[in-house]
Amino acid sequence: MLFRSLEKYLGFMRREWLEIPVEQLEEACAHVAAHDFPETESGLRAMAGRAGFTRIERLARHGPHHLWVFSRSA
């Protein structure tokens, strides 16, 4: 699932995160809106390459969330 806008992602959080108390959910949404700036995979790969990282590995994917490892070859 790819979210094309922050508003769509915030809507997803509010619809799907049903176990989170409303006050905490709104805190999380406020944090995401103010501090989270998602990047595309191609954008991450380009930034990593410019920073000297030659090995890029996706360890896990959970819906729209990905866990990446960036490293330099020896």
Backbone as CSV, one residue per row, in Angstrom:
resi,resn,N_x,N_y,N_z,CA_x,CA_y,CA_z,C_x,C_y,C_z
1,MET,0.857,-1.167,0.000,0.000,0.000,0.000,0.901,1.228,0.000
2,LEU,0.718,2.086,-0.970,1.520,3.300,-1.073,0.614,4.500,-0.891
3,PHE,1.030,5.403,-0.035,0.238,6.600,0.216,0.828,7.743,-0.569
4,ARG,0.021,8.357,-1.409,0.493,9.436,-2.263,0.467,10.780,-1.563
5,SER,-0.147,10.838,-0.411,-0.159,12.108,0.303,-0.175,11.851,1.797
6,LEU,0.317,12.820,2.513,0.324,12.723,3.961,-1.095,12.651,4.508
7,GLU,-2.012,13.389,3.915,-3.408,13.360,4.380,-4.015,11.971,4.251
8,LYS,-3.694,11.262,3.166,-4.207,9.894,3.008,-3.633,8.983,4.088
9,TYR,-2.359,9.177,4.413,-1.757,8.355,5.450,-2.386,8.651,6.810
10,LEU,-2.619,9.914,7.101,-3.265,10.263,8.367,-4.674,9.668,8.429
11,GLY,-5.383,9.664,7.319,-6.698,9.022,7.261,-6.590,7.530,7.534
12,PHE,-5.569,6.901,6.968,-5.309,5.478,7.213,-5.078,5.233,8.708
13,MET,-4.249,6.070,9.333,-3.988,5.912,10.765,-5.289,5.992,11.555
14,ARG,-6.099,6.969,11.246,-7.340,7.172,12.007,-8.346,6.048,11.774
15,ARG,-8.344,5.444,10.583,-9.272,4.340,10.280,-8.803,3.007,10.826
16,GLU,-7.489,2.774,10.792,-6.960,1.436,11.064,-6.357,1.253,12.449
17,TRP,-5.917,2.286,13.086,-5.260,2.154,14.383,-6.310,2.213,15.489
18,LEU,-7.186,1.258,15.487,-8.352,1.277,16.357,-8.040,0.969,17.819
19,GLU,-6.933,0.339,18.090,-6.583,-0.025,19.467,-5.890,1.118,20.214
20,ILE,-5.548,2.181,19.526,-4.848,3.307,20.142,-5.884,4.284,20.713
21,PRO,-5.749,4.679,21.966,-6.682,5.671,22.517,-6.665,6.957,21.679
22,VAL,-7.824,7.592,21.541,-7.988,8.741,20.650,-6.951,9.831,20.917
23,GLU,-6.696,10.150,22.178,-5.739,11.211,22.493,-4.344,10.861,21.994
24,GLN,-3.938,9.608,22.180,-2.618,9.177,21.727,-2.554,9.108,20.203
25,LEU,-3.634,8.682,19.586,-3.684,8.640,18.131,-3.515,10.040,17.550
26,GLU,-4.201,11.013,18.139,-4.076,12.386,17.631,-2.670,12.936,17.857
27,GLU,-2.028,12.537,18.961,-0.629,12.920,19.171,0.257,12.323,18.082
28,ALA,0.023,11.065,17.767,0.800,10.404,16.718,0.561,11.079,15.370
29,CYS,-0.688,11.394,15.052,-1.001,12.071,13.786,-0.331,13.437,13.730
30,ALA,-0.347,14.172,14.837,0.302,15.488,14.870,1.804,15.346,14.648
31,HIS,2.400,14.324,15.254,3.835,14.094,15.054,4.141,13.790,13.585
32,VAL,3.378,12.884,13.002,3.594,12.520,11.601,3.442,13.747,10.705
33,ALA,2.406,14.531,10.926,2.154,15.715,10.089,3.280,16.738,10.204
34,ALA,3.897,16.841,11.376,4.925,17.860,11.587,6.344,17.380,11.276
35,HIS,6.589,16.059,11.384,7.978,15.597,11.346,8.297,14.487,10.357
36,ASP,7.321,13.812,9.823,7.598,12.676,8.940,7.484,13.113,7.491
37,PHE,8.571,12.912,6.763,8.611,13.301,5.358,9.018,12.076,4.541
38,PRO,8.035,11.297,4.094,8.343,10.039,3.413,9.098,10.249,2.105
39,GLU,9.967,9.318,1.815,10.743,9.319,0.581,10.387,8.085,-0.226
40,THR,10.572,8.178,-1.526,10.405,7.013,-2.388,11.640,6.130,-2.275
41,GLU,11.502,4.883,-2.673,12.655,3.990,-2.675,13.759,4.547,-3.562
42,SER,13.408,5.036,-4.723,14.434,5.582,-5.624,15.122,6.792,-5.005
43,GLY,14.373,7.618,-4.293,14.973,8.767,-3.626,15.938,8.350,-2.537
44,LEU,15.548,7.345,-1.740,16.429,6.840,-0.691,17.707,6.244,-1.278
45,ARG,17.548,5.493,-2.358,18.719,4.881,-2.991,19.666,5.950,-3.530
46,ALA,19.117,6.992,-4.124,19.943,8.073,-4.661,20.688,8.799,-3.542
47,MET,19.998,9.116,-2.454,20.655,9.792,-1.320,21.736,8.909,-0.713
48,ALA,21.434,7.608,-0.574,22.407,6.684,-0.001,23.653,6.620,-0.880
49,GLY,23.463,6.556,-2.183,24.600,6.521,-3.102,25.460,7.771,-2.995
50,ARG,24.827,8.936,-2.920,25.571,10.197,-2.784,26.334,10.253,-1.461
51,ALA,25.827,9.575,-0.447,26.479,9.556,0.861,27.551,8.471,0.966
52,GLY,27.744,7.698,-0.098,28.787,6.685,-0.109,28.353,5.295,0.296
53,PHE,27.069,5.093,0.487,26.590,3.759,0.824,26.438,2.957,-0.463
54,THR,27.067,1.800,-0.496,27.043,0.976,-1.703,26.146,-0.245,-1.567
55,ARG,25.804,-0.596,-0.359,24.918,-1.749,-0.132,23.631,-1.255,0.504
56,ILE,22.523,-1.571,-0.140,21.218,-1.146,0.341,20.334,-2.386,0.376
57,GLU,19.782,-2.661,1.538,18.970,-3.873,1.694,17.688,-3.550,2.461
58,ARG,16.566,-3.978,1.900,15.294,-3.857,2.621,15.129,-5.121,3.457
59,LEU,15.088,-4.940,4.772,14.966,-6.086,5.675,13.528,-6.519,5.875
60,ALA,12.608,-5.571,5.871,11.212,-5.905,6.146,10.302,-4.838,5.556
61,ARG,9.082,-5.253,5.319,8.048,-4.333,4.859,6.772,-4.657,5.615
62,HIS,6.181,-3.640,6.198,4.929,-3.785,6.929,3.978,-2.723,6.399
63,GLY,3.141,-3.116,5.442,2.265,-2.141,4.801,3.109,-1.070,4.127
64,PRO,2.843,0.191,4.434,3.616,1.254,3.787,4.974,1.505,4.436
65,HIS,5.305,0.764,5.499,6.552,0.980,6.227,7.609,-0.026,5.791
66,HIS,8.822,0.457,5.628,9.941,-0.382,5.207,11.092,-0.197,6.192
67,LEU,11.839,-1.275,6.425,13.034,-1.220,7.243,14.229,-1.445,6.318
68,TRP,15.102,-0.446,6.220,16.246,-0.480,5.317,17.552,-0.523,6.113
69,VAL,18.561,-1.148,5.528,19.936,-1.106,6.045,20.807,-0.550,4.929
70,PHE,21.585,0.464,5.264,22.517,1.078,4.323,23.908,0.870,4.870
71,SER,24.833,0.371,4.035,26.198,0.142,4.506,27.175,0.396,3.372
72,ARG,28.445,0.510,3.776,29.521,0.699,2.815,30.255,-0.633,2.683
73,SER,30.622,-0.987,1.477,31.393,-2.204,1.271,32.816,-1.990,1.772
74,ALA,33.395,-3.056,2.291,34.771,-2.955,2.818,35.782,-3.025,1.708
